Amino acid sequence: MSKISFIIPIYNTSKYLDKCVESVLDQTLSDIEIILVDDGSTDGICPKMCDDYAAKDSRVRVIHKENGGLMSAWICGSKAATSDYLCYVDSDDWVDTEMAESLYALTDSSFATSEIISSNYIVEKNNERRKETQTLKPGVYFRQDLDKICEGLLGAEIRPVTMSRCMKLISKELLLNNLKYCNTAISMSEDVNITLPCLCDCQRLVIAEGSYFYHYRLVGESIVHNYNPKLLPNLELTDKTFREILADKKVDGYEAQMDREFIIMLLVILKNELRCPDKDTAARVKKLFLRPDIRKKVTSTKVDVTSKANKLLYYCIKHPNPVVVAVTKAIITAYDRKTN
């Protein structure tokens, strides 16, 4: 049995696939398995590329499946994995060659069924490259520490632990035991759907010092950079789903935590609306943020925001008048042009 199972979900990403897979094949820890999950790619290229990798290296296994979305792909790979630890890499990203060896050295066999080892990461964008560091200080956290941490996993501008399933080693048993919470209808924040319950259950969390091993590529097609009319229904679904998870895990103060999270995610909703190509932005934003249930949440829930961008967005959702919306839209548009 290999020490780590790398799981790479793939859908029409042939442009980036070589860099991604080669970065995993070149790991200094060779005792790994690599599961390529072809999620029904239609480009006529990715399926063959996957099979070619498997033909060249016995550590590579390929699963060809009908398209079911990102969550269904990594779930499929997780169930097929044979190692005690899972490591996810999205197929348009890549990792440094020492990632597996460095993170595996931080595991503890006594917690092999219930631990998470997290590195940091680097955002790679056309005109921008920045290091992102976990907010929690580097170190080892056990359940008594994690109970308190779980009271604030969500609902803050900057989360204590990045909720991505990537850039981490996750005990396979821990993850499989929490798959019951996954809702494949979720299209944004889907990683929170699994990372949240895993963090609530894990008995040992390690935040590695330094360790900027994971390279997260922001591409123009990314859901967070193009207008998506389904984001608000998705937010309402995640709000319900994550509340149920935290309630089931008996996390203290989960309702207040999720109220704050809803407001933080409304900043994303606003940014999405400001990116809509239609010309009725002010009317749409006003209608959305004056909707009685949303208005009540905005006015009754206080959140702390520190970045200039989020302060502007927060002000806009509290004061969605045409002038404020126009100014906010102009600034967001200028930023997008500068960084894309």
Backbone as numpy.savetxt, mean C-alpha at the origin, in Angstrom:
# Nx Ny Nz CAx CAy CAz Cx Cy Cz
12.75 -26.50 1.78 11.92 -25.30 1.78 12.79 -24.05 1.78
12.45 -23.11 0.94 13.21 -21.86 0.86 12.94 -20.98 2.07
13.83 -20.04 2.30 13.68 -19.14 3.45 12.62 -18.07 3.20
12.54 -17.59 1.96 11.61 -16.51 1.63 10.92 -16.81 0.30
9.63 -16.57 0.23 8.90 -16.63 -1.03 8.63 -15.21 -1.50
9.22 -14.84 -2.63 8.92 -13.56 -3.26 7.70 -13.75 -4.15
6.72 -12.87 -4.00 5.50 -12.96 -4.79 5.38 -11.70 -5.63
5.30 -11.88 -6.94 5.25 -10.75 -7.87 3.98 -10.85 -8.71
2.96 -10.04 -8.42 1.75 -10.01 -9.26 2.06 -9.25 -10.55
1.58 -9.77 -11.67 1.94 -9.19 -12.97 0.70 -9.01 -13.83
0.55 -7.82 -14.38 -0.51 -7.58 -15.36 -0.05 -6.52 -16.35
0.31 -6.95 -17.55 0.67 -6.04 -18.64 1.77 -5.04 -18.26
2.79 -5.52 -17.58 3.88 -4.63 -17.16 5.21 -5.06 -17.78
5.17 -5.50 -19.01 6.38 -5.99 -19.67 7.48 -4.93 -19.72
7.08 -3.66 -19.77 8.06 -2.56 -19.85 8.98 -2.54 -18.64
8.47 -2.97 -17.50 9.24 -2.89 -16.25 9.65 -4.26 -15.70
9.15 -5.32 -16.29 9.25 -6.64 -15.67 10.68 -7.14 -15.53
11.51 -6.93 -16.54 12.90 -7.40 -16.46 13.62 -6.81 -15.25
13.51 -5.51 -15.08 14.20 -4.85 -13.96 13.71 -5.40 -12.63
12.41 -5.61 -12.54 11.82 -6.13 -11.30 12.31 -7.54 -11.00
12.12 -8.45 -11.93 12.44 -9.86 -11.68 13.94 -10.07 -11.52
14.74 -9.40 -12.34 16.19 -9.55 -12.22 16.68 -9.08 -10.85
16.05 -8.05 -10.30 16.48 -7.56 -8.98 16.22 -8.60 -7.90
15.21 -9.43 -8.11 14.92 -10.50 -7.15 15.82 -11.71 -7.40
16.02 -12.05 -8.65 16.90 -13.17 -8.99 18.32 -12.93 -8.49
18.74 -11.69 -8.44 20.11 -11.35 -8.05 20.30 -11.19 -6.55
19.33 -11.57 -5.74 19.46 -11.43 -4.30 20.69 -12.16 -3.77
21.37 -11.54 -2.82 22.55 -12.18 -2.23 22.15 -13.39 -1.40
20.91 -13.45 -0.94 20.38 -14.66 -0.32 19.74 -15.48 -1.44
20.38 -16.57 -1.78 19.92 -17.35 -2.94 18.82 -18.35 -2.59
18.64 -18.64 -1.30 17.67 -19.64 -0.88 16.27 -19.03 -0.83
15.75 -18.74 -1.99 14.43 -18.12 -2.11 13.64 -18.81 -3.22
12.34 -18.65 -3.17 11.51 -19.02 -4.32 10.83 -17.76 -4.82
10.57 -17.73 -6.11 9.98 -16.54 -6.74 8.72 -17.00 -7.47
7.60 -16.47 -7.04 6.31 -16.85 -7.63 5.80 -15.69 -8.48
5.78 -15.92 -9.77 5.27 -14.91 -10.71 3.80 -15.22 -10.97
2.93 -14.29 -10.61 1.49 -14.51 -10.80 1.02 -13.66 -11.97
0.85 -14.31 -13.11 0.35 -13.61 -14.29 -1.17 -13.51 -14.19
-1.64 -12.30 -13.89 -3.07 -12.09 -13.63 -3.83 -11.84 -14.93
-3.74 -12.82 -15.83 -4.48 -12.72 -17.09 -4.00 -11.60 -17.99
-2.70 -11.41 -18.07 -2.15 -10.34 -18.93 -2.65 -10.48 -20.36
-2.94 -9.35 -20.99 -3.47 -9.36 -22.36 -2.51 -8.76 -23.37
-1.27 -8.46 -22.93 -0.33 -7.79 -23.83 0.41 -8.76 -24.74
0.21 -10.06 -24.52 0.88 -11.04 -25.36 2.37 -11.17 -25.10
2.85 -10.49 -24.08 4.29 -10.48 -23.78 4.58 -11.04 -22.39
3.87 -10.54 -21.39 4.15 -10.94 -20.00 4.06 -12.45 -19.76
3.04 -13.14 -20.27 2.98 -14.58 -20.00 4.22 -15.33 -20.47
4.71 -14.99 -21.66 5.91 -15.65 -22.16 7.15 -15.26 -21.36
7.24 -13.99 -20.99 8.37 -13.56 -20.17 8.42 -14.37 -18.87
7.26 -14.56 -18.25 7.20 -15.35 -17.01 7.69 -16.77 -17.24
7.20 -17.40 -18.29 7.60 -18.78 -18.58 9.09 -18.87 -18.90
9.62 -17.86 -19.56 11.06 -17.85 -19.87 11.89 -17.77 -18.59
11.45 -16.98 -17.63 12.17 -16.90 -16.35 12.18 -18.25 -15.66
11.04 -18.93 -15.67 10.93 -20.24 -15.02 11.82 -21.27 -15.71
11.95 -21.16 -17.02 12.79 -22.11 -17.77 14.27 -21.91 -17.47
14.64 -20.68 -17.12 16.06 -20.35 -16.89 16.49 -20.58 -15.44
15.56 -20.50 -14.50 15.93 -20.57 -13.08 14.90 -21.42 -12.33
15.37 -22.49 -11.71 14.48 -23.43 -11.04 13.78 -22.83 -9.82
14.25 -21.69 -9.34 13.61 -21.05 -8.19 12.33 -20.33 -8.58
12.10 -20.15 -9.86 10.94 -19.40 -10.35 9.78 -20.35 -10.65
8.63 -20.00 -10.09 7.39 -20.71 -10.40 6.41 -19.70 -11.00
5.62 -20.16 -11.94 4.68 -19.28 -12.63 3.26 -19.77 -12.42
2.37 -18.83 -12.11 0.95 -19.12 -12.04 0.25 -18.24 -13.07
-0.42 -18.86 -14.03 -1.23 -18.11 -14.98 -2.68 -18.23 -14.53
-3.34 -17.11 -14.33 -4.72 -17.12 -13.86 -5.57 -16.11 -14.62
-6.87 -16.27 -14.52 -7.77 -15.29 -15.10 -7.62 -13.97 -14.35
-7.83 -12.87 -15.05 -7.68 -11.57 -14.42 -8.69 -11.39 -13.30
-8.17 -11.03 -12.14 -9.04 -10.83 -10.99 -8.65 -9.60 -10.19
-7.62 -8.89 -10.66 -7.16 -7.71 -9.93 -5.96 -8.01 -9.05
-5.32 -6.93 -8.62 -4.07 -7.04 -7.86 -4.22 -7.88 -6.60
-5.28 -7.64 -5.83 -5.45 -8.37 -4.59 -5.60 -9.87 -4.85
-6.39 -10.23 -5.83 -6.58 -11.65 -6.12 -5.27 -12.30 -6.56
-4.41 -11.52 -7.23 -3.14 -12.08 -7.72 -2.19 -12.37 -6.56
-2.02 -11.42 -5.64 -1.07 -11.69 -4.56 -1.63 -12.70 -3.57
-2.95 -12.76 -3.43 -3.54 -13.81 -2.59 -3.26 -15.19 -3.18
-3.41 -15.31 -4.48 -3.12 -16.57 -5.17 -1.67 -16.99 -4.94
-0.74 -16.05 -5.09 0.67 -16.35 -4.87 0.96 -16.71 -3.43
0.28 -16.05 -2.49 0.50 -16.31 -1.07 0.10 -17.73 -0.71
-1.02 -18.18 -1.24 -1.49 -19.53 -0.95 -0.57 -20.60 -1.55
0.10 -20.25 -2.64 0.99 -21.21 -3.30 2.38 -21.24 -2.70
2.73 -20.25 -1.90 4.08 -20.13 -1.34 4.40 -21.28 -0.39
5.67 -21.66 -0.34 6.10 -22.76 0.53 7.01 -22.30 1.66
7.43 -21.04 1.66 8.34 -20.53 2.68 7.57 -20.02 3.90
8.29 -19.86 5.00 7.68 -19.31 6.22 7.45 -17.81 6.12
8.22 -17.15 5.23 8.12 -15.69 5.11 7.78 -15.31 3.67
6.90 -14.32 3.55 6.49 -13.81 2.25 7.04 -12.41 2.05
7.42 -12.11 0.81 7.92 -10.78 0.46 7.28 -10.40 -0.87
6.58 -9.30 -0.90 5.85 -8.88 -2.10 6.61 -7.78 -2.83
6.66 -7.92 -4.14 7.24 -6.88 -5.00 6.28 -6.67 -6.15
5.80 -5.46 -6.33 4.95 -5.18 -7.48 5.80 -5.10 -8.74
5.22 -5.51 -9.85 6.02 -5.76 -11.05 6.56 -4.52 -11.75
6.14 -3.33 -11.33 6.75 -2.11 -11.88 7.76 -1.51 -10.91
8.01 -2.21 -9.79 9.00 -1.77 -8.81 10.23 -2.66 -8.89
11.22 -2.38 -8.04 12.38 -3.25 -7.94 12.99 -3.14 -6.56
13.90 -4.06 -6.23 14.50 -4.07 -4.89 16.02 -4.18 -5.01
16.71 -3.72 -3.96 18.17 -3.88 -3.91 18.52 -5.34 -3.65
19.69 -5.75 -4.11 20.04 -7.16 -4.07 20.24 -7.70 -2.66
20.53 -6.84 -1.70 20.76 -7.31 -0.33 19.49 -7.32 0.53
18.36 -7.01 -0.05 17.14 -6.89 0.74 16.80 -8.18 1.48
16.72 -9.29 0.79 16.31 -10.55 1.42 17.26 -10.96 2.54
18.56 -10.91 2.26 19.54 -11.32 3.27 19.48 -10.42 4.50
19.39 -9.12 4.28 19.39 -8.17 5.39 18.14 -8.30 6.27
16.98 -8.45 5.64 15.75 -8.56 6.43 15.63 -9.93 7.09
16.06 -10.97 6.40 15.98 -12.31 7.00 16.86 -12.41 8.24
17.97 -11.68 8.25 18.87 -11.69 9.41 18.20 -11.10 10.65
17.12 -10.36 10.45 16.41 -9.73 11.57 15.24 -10.58 12.09
14.98 -11.72 11.46 13.89 -12.57 11.91 14.28 -13.33 13.17
13.28 -13.84 13.86 13.49 -14.64 15.07 12.66 -15.91 14.90
13.30 -17.06 14.88 12.61 -18.32 14.63 11.50 -18.58 15.65
11.62 -17.99 16.84 10.59 -18.17 17.86 9.27 -17.51 17.45
9.36 -16.55 16.50 8.17 -15.81 16.06 7.91 -16.04 14.57
8.39 -17.15 14.05 8.33 -17.38 12.60 6.90 -17.37 12.05
5.91 -17.61 12.89 4.52 -17.64 12.43 3.79 -16.34 12.68
4.47 -15.35 13.29 3.70 -14.17 13.71 4.53 -12.89 13.77
5.39 -12.68 12.79 6.19 -11.46 12.83 6.22 -10.76 11.48
6.57 -9.47 11.53 6.72 -8.63 10.35 8.04 -7.90 10.47
8.83 -7.96 9.41 10.11 -7.24 9.36 9.98 -6.19 8.26
10.13 -4.93 8.61 9.89 -3.86 7.64 11.14 -3.05 7.35
11.37 -2.81 6.07 12.44 -1.90 5.65 11.83 -0.55 5.33
12.65 0.37 4.84 12.18 1.65 4.32 12.15 1.56 2.79
11.88 2.67 2.12 11.77 2.59 0.66 12.12 3.92 0.01
12.28 3.86 -1.29 12.58 5.06 -2.08 11.51 5.22 -3.15
10.93 6.42 -3.20 9.96 6.73 -4.25 10.72 7.17 -5.50
10.46 6.50 -6.60 11.12 6.80 -7.87 10.10 7.38 -8.83
10.30 8.65 -9.19 9.39 9.35 -10.07 10.20 10.08 -11.12
9.58 10.45 -12.22 10.30 11.07 -13.33 11.27 12.16 -12.90
10.76 13.15 -12.19 11.59 14.29 -11.81 11.81 14.37 -10.30
11.68 13.22 -9.65 11.77 13.23 -8.19 12.24 11.88 -7.69
13.11 11.88 -6.70 13.55 10.65 -6.05 13.73 10.97 -4.57
12.92 10.34 -3.74 12.99 10.69 -2.33 12.93 9.45 -1.44
13.64 9.50 -0.34 13.62 8.42 0.63 12.43 8.60 1.56
11.76 7.50 1.85 10.65 7.50 2.80 10.99 6.56 3.95
10.87 7.06 5.17 11.29 6.32 6.36 10.09 6.02 7.24
10.02 4.81 7.77 8.95 4.47 8.70 8.98 5.46 9.88
7.81 5.89 10.32 7.73 6.85 11.41 8.17 6.22 12.74
7.81 4.97 12.95 8.27 4.27 14.15 9.79 4.19 14.14
10.40 4.42 15.27 11.85 4.35 15.36 12.33 2.93 15.08
13.52 2.80 14.48 14.07 1.46 14.26 14.15 0.70 15.57
13.82 -0.58 15.52 13.87 -1.39 16.73 12.92 -2.56 16.66
12.80 -3.26 17.78 11.94 -4.43 17.87 10.77 -4.11 18.80
9.56 -4.40 18.34 8.35 -4.12 19.10 7.59 -5.42 19.33
7.25 -5.68 20.58 6.49 -6.87 20.92 5.04 -6.49 21.20
4.22 -7.49 21.50 2.78 -7.28 21.57 2.38 -6.17 22.53
3.06 -6.08 23.67 2.68 -5.03 24.63 2.90 -3.63 24.04
3.91 -3.50 23.18 4.13 -2.22 22.49 3.11 -2.04 21.37
2.81 -3.13 20.69 1.97 -3.07 19.50 0.51 -2.77 19.83
0.07 -3.17 21.01 -1.30 -2.85 21.41 -1.53 -1.34 21.37
-0.56 -0.60 21.87 -0.67 0.86 21.86 -0.51 1.42 20.45
0.44 0.88 19.71 0.68 1.33 18.34 -0.57 1.14 17.48
-1.29 0.03 17.71 -2.47 -0.27 16.90 -3.60 0.73 17.12
-3.54 1.47 18.22 -4.56 2.49 18.45 -4.38 3.70 17.54
-3.24 3.75 16.82 -3.00 4.87 15.91 -2.41 4.46 14.59
-2.70 3.24 14.14 -2.18 2.78 12.85 -2.74 3.61 11.71
-4.01 4.03 11.86 -4.68 4.84 10.84 -5.10 6.16 11.48
-5.51 7.09 10.62 -6.06 8.33 11.13 -5.07 9.46 11.34
-3.84 9.25 10.89 -2.84 10.31 10.99 -2.32 10.65 9.61
-1.85 11.87 9.46 -1.30 12.32 8.17 -0.16 11.41 7.73
0.69 11.04 8.69 1.78 10.11 8.41 1.61 8.92 9.35
1.47 7.75 8.78 1.23 6.55 9.59 2.51 6.09 10.27
2.39 5.46 11.44 3.60 4.97 12.14 4.33 3.90 11.36
3.57 3.08 10.65 4.14 2.03 9.79 3.45 2.12 8.45
4.22 2.13 7.40 3.63 2.17 6.07 2.75 0.93 5.88
1.56 1.11 5.37 0.60 0.01 5.31 0.72 -0.82 4.04
1.74 -0.58 3.25 1.98 -1.40 2.07 2.38 -2.81 2.48
1.92 -3.81 1.70 2.36 -5.19 1.95 3.79 -5.37 1.45
4.26 -4.46 0.60 5.61 -4.55 0.05 6.64 -4.03 1.07
7.92 -4.16 0.72 9.06 -3.72 1.54 9.12 -4.41 2.90
8.49 -5.56 3.01 8.42 -6.26 4.29 8.62 -7.77 4.10
9.06 -8.43 5.17 8.88 -9.87 5.30 7.69 -10.06 6.23
6.75 -10.89 5.83 5.56 -11.16 6.64 5.45 -12.67 6.83
5.27 -13.10 8.07 5.08 -14.53 8.32 3.90 -15.04 7.51
4.12 -16.12 6.77 3.05 -16.65 5.92 1.82 -17.03 6.73
2.03 -17.68 7.87 0.88 -18.10 8.68 0.08 -16.90 9.16
0.77 -15.85 9.56 0.11 -14.63 10.00 -0.77 -14.07 8.90
-0.23 -14.02 7.70 -0.97 -13.45 6.57 -2.15 -14.34 6.18
-1.91 -15.65 6.06 -2.99 -16.54 5.64 -4.14 -16.53 6.64
-3.83 -16.39 7.91 -4.88 -16.36 8.93 -5.75 -15.11 8.83
-5.27 -14.09 8.12 -6.02 -12.83 8.02 -6.59 -12.57 6.63
-6.47 -13.54 5.74 -7.04 -13.37 4.40 -8.56 -13.25 4.44
-9.17 -13.75 5.50 -10.63 -13.69 5.60 -11.16 -12.27 5.60
-10.30 -11.31 5.93 -10.73 -9.91 5.98 -10.65 -9.22 4.61
-10.00 -9.85 3.65 -9.76 -9.19 2.36 -11.03 -9.11 1.52
-11.29 -7.93 1.03 -12.45 -7.68 0.17 -11.93 -7.27 -1.20
-12.08 -8.14 -2.18 -11.51 -7.88 -3.51 -12.22 -6.75 -4.25
-13.31 -6.24 -3.69 -14.00 -5.09 -4.30 -13.25 -3.79 -4.01
-12.34 -3.81 -3.04 -11.57 -2.62 -2.70 -10.50 -2.39 -3.76
-10.45 -1.17 -4.31 -9.50 -0.88 -5.39 -8.43 0.12 -4.98
-8.63 0.82 -3.87 -7.62 1.72 -3.35 -7.53 1.47 -1.85
-6.31 1.48 -1.31 -6.05 1.09 0.08 -6.22 -0.40 0.28
-6.11 -1.18 -0.82 -6.28 -2.63 -0.69 -5.19 -3.26 0.17
-4.00 -2.66 0.19 -2.95 -3.21 1.04 -3.28 -3.06 2.52
-3.96 -1.95 2.87 -4.37 -1.77 4.26 -5.27 -2.92 4.69
-6.06 -3.43 3.76 -7.01 -4.49 4.03 -6.34 -5.74 4.62
-5.07 -5.98 4.27 -4.37 -7.14 4.83 -3.32 -6.72 5.86
-2.65 -5.62 5.63 -1.59 -5.21 6.57 -2.17 -4.81 7.92
-3.35 -4.19 7.92 -3.98 -3.77 9.17 -4.24 -4.95 10.11
-4.94 -5.99 9.66 -5.16 -7.11 10.59 -3.88 -7.85 10.96
-2.92 -7.90 10.05 -1.65 -8.56 10.36 -0.90 -7.82 11.47
-0.89 -6.48 11.40 -0.23 -5.70 12.44 -0.97 -5.84 13.77
-2.28 -5.98 13.71 -3.05 -6.15 14.95 -2.78 -7.50 15.61
-2.37 -8.49 14.82 -2.14 -9.84 15.35 -0.68 -10.19 15.59
0.24 -9.51 14.90 1.64 -9.95 14.96 2.19 -9.80 16.37
3.08 -10.71 16.73 3.66 -10.72 18.07 5.02 -10.04 18.10
5.58 -9.78 16.94 6.91 -9.15 16.87 6.99 -8.34 15.58
7.29 -7.05 15.72 7.48 -6.16 14.58 8.88 -5.58 14.65
9.61 -5.67 13.55 10.95 -5.10 13.49 10.97 -3.99 12.44
11.41 -2.82 12.84 11.64 -1.72 11.91 13.14 -1.64 11.70
13.57 -1.96 10.49 15.02 -1.98 10.20 15.56 -0.57 10.10
16.75 -0.38 10.57 17.39 0.94 10.47 17.99 1.12 9.08
17.86 2.33 8.52 18.35 2.54 7.15 17.50 1.70 6.21
18.15 0.78 5.54 17.45 -0.27 4.78 16.47 0.28 3.73
16.94 1.18 2.89 16.09 1.70 1.81 16.21 0.77 0.61
15.66 -0.44 0.79 15.85 -1.50 -0.20 14.82 -1.47 -1.32
13.64 -1.00 -1.02 12.52 -1.12 -1.97 12.39 0.17 -2.78
12.26 0.01 -4.09 12.14 1.15 -4.99 10.73 1.16 -5.58
9.94 2.12 -5.13 8.54 2.23 -5.53 8.43 3.20 -6.69
8.08 2.67 -7.85 8.01 3.49 -9.06 6.62 4.11 -9.21
6.58 5.43 -9.25 5.33 6.13 -9.52 5.23 6.34 -11.03
4.22 5.75 -11.63 4.06 5.88 -13.08 2.81 6.69 -13.37
2.75 7.24 -14.54 1.65 8.13 -14.92 0.29 7.47 -14.85
0.25 6.14 -15.04 -1.03 5.44 -15.03 -1.50 5.13 -13.63
-0.70 5.49 -12.64 -1.02 5.14 -11.25 -2.37 5.70 -10.84
-3.11 4.91 -10.04 -4.43 5.32 -9.58 -4.39 6.62 -8.79
-3.27 6.90 -8.14 -3.21 8.10 -7.31 -2.89 9.35 -8.11
-2.67 9.23 -9.41 -2.31 10.40 -10.20 -3.30 10.72 -11.32
-4.27 9.85 -11.57 -5.29 10.11 -12.56 -6.65 10.16 -11.90
-7.59 10.85 -12.54 -8.93 10.97 -11.97 -9.64 9.62 -11.95
-10.26 9.32 -10.83 -11.00 8.06 -10.67 -12.36 8.38 -10.05
-13.45 8.25 -10.81 -14.78 8.61 -10.30 -15.29 7.66 -9.23
-14.61 6.55 -9.01 -15.10 5.55 -8.04 -14.43 5.66 -6.67
-13.63 6.70 -6.47 -12.88 6.77 -5.21 -13.76 6.94 -3.98
-14.80 7.76 -4.07 -15.64 7.97 -2.89 -16.37 6.69 -2.48
-17.00 5.96 -3.40 -17.60 4.68 -3.01 -16.56 3.72 -2.43
-15.33 3.77 -2.97 -14.27 2.92 -2.44 -13.93 3.32 -1.00
-13.86 4.64 -0.74 -13.58 5.11 0.61 -14.67 4.64 1.58
-15.90 4.72 1.17 -17.00 4.28 2.04 -16.92 2.79 2.31
-16.47 2.01 1.32 -16.30 0.57 1.51 -15.13 0.27 2.45
-13.99 0.96 2.25 -12.85 0.71 3.13 -13.15 1.15 4.55
-13.88 2.25 4.69 -14.22 2.73 6.03 -15.00 1.65 6.79
-15.98 1.05 6.13 -16.78 -0.01 6.75 -15.91 -1.24 7.04
-15.09 -1.62 6.07 -14.26 -2.82 6.20 -13.23 -2.68 7.32
-12.55 -1.54 7.37 -11.49 -1.37 8.36 -12.05 -1.19 9.77
-13.23 -0.58 9.87 -13.88 -0.51 11.18 -14.19 -1.91 11.71
-14.66 -2.76 10.82 -14.99 -4.14 11.22 -13.73 -4.89 11.65
-12.62 -4.67 10.96 -11.37 -5.32 11.34 -10.93 -4.88 12.72
-10.89 -3.58 12.95 -10.41 -3.06 14.23 -11.34 -3.46 15.37
-12.63 -3.53 15.09 -13.57 -3.98 16.11 -13.32 -5.45 16.44
-13.12 -6.26 15.41 -12.88 -7.69 15.61 -11.58 -7.94 16.37
-10.60 -7.08 16.15 -9.30 -7.22 16.83 -9.31 -6.56 18.21
-10.47 -5.95 18.56 -10.64 -5.33 19.88 -9.61 -4.23 20.15
-9.40 -3.39 19.16 -8.47 -2.26 19.29 -9.18 -1.11 20.01
-8.60 -0.64 21.08 -9.21 0.45 21.85 -9.33 1.72 21.00
-10.47 2.38 21.12 -10.67 3.66 20.46 -10.71 3.59 18.94
-11.12 2.44 18.41 -11.05 2.27 16.95 -12.01 3.20 16.20
-13.16 3.53 16.80 -14.11 4.40 16.11 -13.50 5.78 15.87
-12.86 6.34 16.90 -12.23 7.66 16.75 -11.08 7.59 15.75
-10.34 6.49 15.80 -9.25 6.30 14.83 -9.78 6.31 13.41
-10.88 5.60 13.17 -11.43 5.53 11.82 -12.11 6.83 11.41
-12.65 7.57 12.36 -13.20 8.88 12.02 -12.10 9.79 11.47
-10.94 9.75 12.14 -9.81 10.56 11.66 -9.32 10.06 10.31
-9.28 8.75 10.14 -8.83 8.17 8.87 -9.75 8.61 7.73
-11.04 8.67 7.99 -11.98 9.08 6.96 -11.67 10.50 6.48
-11.36 11.38 7.41 -11.03 12.76 7.04 -9.73 12.82 6.25
-8.73 12.07 6.71 -7.45 12.03 5.99 -7.66 11.55 4.56
-8.50 10.55 4.40 -8.75 10.02 3.05 -9.61 10.98 2.22
-10.39 11.83 2.88 -11.13 12.85 2.13 -10.18 13.82 1.43
-8.99 14.00 1.99 -7.99 14.85 1.32 -7.62 14.23 -0.03
-7.52 12.89 -0.06 -7.24 12.18 -1.31 -8.42 12.32 -2.27
-9.62 12.22 -1.74 -10.83 12.36 -2.56 -10.86 13.75 -3.20
-10.55 14.77 -2.41 -10.54 16.13 -2.94 -9.50 16.28 -4.04
-8.30 15.75 -3.79 -7.24 15.84 -4.80 -7.69 15.17 -6.10
-8.37 14.05 -5.95 -8.90 13.34 -7.11 -9.90 14.20 -7.88
-10.81 14.86 -7.16 -11.80 15.70 -7.81 -11.15 16.89 -8.51
-10.09 17.43 -7.92 -9.41 18.57 -8.53 -8.68 18.17 -9.81
-8.42 16.87 -9.98 -7.75 16.39 -11.19 -8.74 15.99 -12.28
-10.03 16.07 -11.97 -11.04 15.73 -12.97 -10.96 16.71 -14.15
-10.97 16.20 -15.39 -10.85 17.09 -16.55 -12.11 17.91 -16.83
-13.24 17.55 -16.22 -14.47 18.31 -16.44 -14.33 19.73 -15.88
-15.15 20.64 -16.38 -15.01 22.05 -16.01 -15.85 22.46 -14.80
-16.70 21.55 -14.29 -17.58 21.93 -13.20 -16.99 21.57 -11.84
-15.68 21.76 -11.69 -14.98 21.34 -10.47 -15.59 21.95 -9.22
-15.79 23.26 -9.21 -16.29 23.94 -8.02 -17.64 23.40 -7.59
-18.53 23.18 -8.55 -19.87 22.68 -8.23 -19.81 21.27 -7.67
-18.97 20.44 -8.27 -18.84 19.05 -7.80 -18.27 18.98 -6.39
-17.20 19.77 -6.16 -16.56 19.77 -4.84 -17.53 20.30 -3.78
-18.24 21.36 -4.10 -19.21 21.93 -3.15 -20.29 20.91 -2.82
-20.82 20.26 -3.84 -21.88 19.27 -3.64 -21.38 18.12 -2.77
-20.17 17.68 -3.03 -19.60 16.54 -2.28 -19.38 16.89 -0.82
-18.70 18.00 -0.57 -18.29 18.30 0.80 -19.35 19.03 1.63
-20.47 19.38 0.98 -21.61 19.88 1.73 -22.68 18.81 1.90
-22.40 17.61 1.40 -23.32 16.48 1.63 -23.45 16.29 3.14
-24.65 16.24 3.69 -24.84 16.28 5.14 -23.98 15.31 5.95
-23.89 14.03 5.52 -23.12 13.07 6.31 -21.63 13.38 6.29
-21.12 13.82 5.12 -19.71 14.17 5.02 -19.44 15.47 5.78
-20.35 16.42 5.64 -20.18 17.69 6.35 -20.12 17.48 7.85
-20.95 16.59 8.35 -20.98 16.31 9.78 -19.64 15.73 10.24
-19.08 14.80 9.44 -17.80 14.19 9.80 -16.67 15.22 9.77
-16.69 16.09 8.77 -15.64 17.10 8.64 -15.67 18.07 9.82
-16.86 18.49 10.22 -16.97 19.50 11.28 -16.82 18.91 12.68
-17.05 17.61 12.83 -17.02 17.02 14.17 -15.73 16.26 14.48
-14.88 16.10 13.48 -13.65 15.32 13.67 -12.44 16.21 13.41
-11.58 16.31 14.41 -10.37 17.12 14.26 -9.20 16.24 13.90
-8.46 16.64 12.88 -7.23 15.95 12.52 -6.09 16.97 12.45
-4.90 16.50 12.73 -3.72 17.37 12.66 -3.02 17.15 11.33
-2.84 18.21 10.57 -2.09 18.14 9.32 -0.95 19.14 9.39
0.18 18.75 8.86 1.37 19.61 8.96 1.93 20.05 7.62
1.76 19.23 6.58 2.32 19.63 5.29 1.50 20.76 4.68
2.16 21.61 3.94 1.48 22.75 3.32 0.37 22.29 2.38
0.65 21.23 1.61 -0.35 20.73 0.66 -1.60 20.24 1.39
-1.40 19.46 2.45 -2.55 18.94 3.17 -3.30 20.03 3.93
-2.58 21.04 4.41 -3.25 22.16 5.06 -4.18 22.86 4.07
-3.71 23.04 2.85 -4.53 23.66 1.82 -5.76 22.81 1.52
-5.55 21.49 1.34 -6.66 20.59 1.03 -7.66 20.55 2.19
-7.15 20.51 3.41 -8.02 20.46 4.59 -8.87 21.73 4.67
-8.24 22.87 4.40 -8.98 24.13 4.41 -10.08 24.10 3.35
-9.76 23.51 2.21 -10.71 23.47 1.10 -11.92 22.59 1.43
-11.70 21.45 2.08 -12.86 20.60 2.39 -13.72 21.23 3.48
-13.13 22.10 4.29 -13.92 22.79 5.31 -14.61 24.04 4.74
-14.04 24.59 3.67 -14.58 25.81 3.05 -14.65 25.62 1.54
-15.56 24.75 1.06 -15.59 24.41 -0.36 -16.31 25.45 -1.22
-15.88 26.71 -1.12 -16.49 27.74 -1.96 -15.69 27.88 -3.25
-16.24 28.48 -4.28 -15.60 28.54 -5.60 -14.19 29.13 -5.60
-13.96 30.18 -4.82 -12.63 30.81 -4.81 -11.58 29.85 -4.23
-11.90 29.26 -3.10 -10.95 28.34 -2.46 -10.70 27.14 -3.35
-11.74 26.61 -3.97 -11.59 25.45 -4.86 -10.71 25.81 -6.06
-10.93 26.98 -6.65 -10.15 27.40 -7.82 -8.67 27.54 -7.49
-8.37 28.16 -6.36 -6.97 28.34 -5.95 -6.32 26.99 -5.69
-7.02 26.11 -4.99 -6.48 24.79 -4.66 -6.23 23.98 -5.93
-7.18 24.04 -6.86 -7.02 23.31 -8.12 -5.81 23.81 -8.90
-5.61 25.12 -8.93 -4.48 25.69 -9.67 -3.15 25.22 -9.08
-3.06 25.16 -7.77 -1.81 24.74 -7.12 -1.55 23.26 -7.36
-2.58 22.43 -7.25 -2.43 20.99 -7.49 -2.03 20.72 -8.93
-2.64 21.44 -9.85 -2.33 21.27 -11.27 -0.89 21.66 -11.56
-0.43 22.75 -10.98 0.95 23.20 -11.17 1.94 22.17 -10.63
1.62 21.59 -9.48 2.49 20.58 -8.88 2.57 19.34 -9.77
1.42 18.90 -10.29 1.40 17.73 -11.16 2.25 17.94 -12.41
2.16 19.13 -12.98 2.95 19.43 -14.18 4.44 19.44 -13.88
4.79 19.88 -12.70 6.20 19.98 -12.31 6.82 18.62 -12.06
6.03 17.71 -11.51 6.59 16.43 -11.07 6.29 15.27 -11.99
5.61 15.50 -13.11 5.31 14.42 -14.04 5.98 14.70 -15.40
